[in-house]
Amino acid sequence: VTIKEPELMSKPRVQELVKNSTLAGFTKYLGILTLGILICKLLIVEDYET
């Protein structure tokens, strides 16, 4: 059963979707950044051990 939403309801939902996608993109970027930092730290630790 599909319930048709009034236009007033759909606009905030679109904004929410945009916000969620921006948040997802930011989280993805943050994750890559954290991974990069961790790899760098691991490489530095390996350099210290040798």
C-alpha positions, 0 to 999 in steps of 0.5 A: 500500500503506497501512501501519497505524502502531501508536498509539505511532508516531502520537502523536509524529507528531501532535506533530511536525505541531503543531510544524510548523504552529506553525513555519509560522505563526511563519515566516509572521508573521516574513515579514509582519513583515520585509516591513513593516519593509522597506516602512517602510525604503523609505518612509523612504529615499524621504522622505530623498531628496526 
